[in-house]
């Protein structure tokens, strides 16, 4: 799974997810897994690593330091 995300290879990730699904034994775990799988597959484009986006891999400290302000603003709490 890590290799699929690092290389941004969706077909490899789906192969891994299919393999994991075959190892699940209980219905409860299978339902939780399917929910996780749907979220991961639908948001796969957001897992693209910074290196493949043309960004430096040193981090995005500016955004991390502004996280609280952004989340409050997004939740419509009137803060900036």
Secondary structure, 3 states (H helix, E strand, C coil): CHHHHHHCCHHHHHHHHHHHHHHCCCHHHHHHHHHHHHHHHHCHHHHCCHHHHCCCCCCCHHHHHCHHHHHHHHCCCCCC
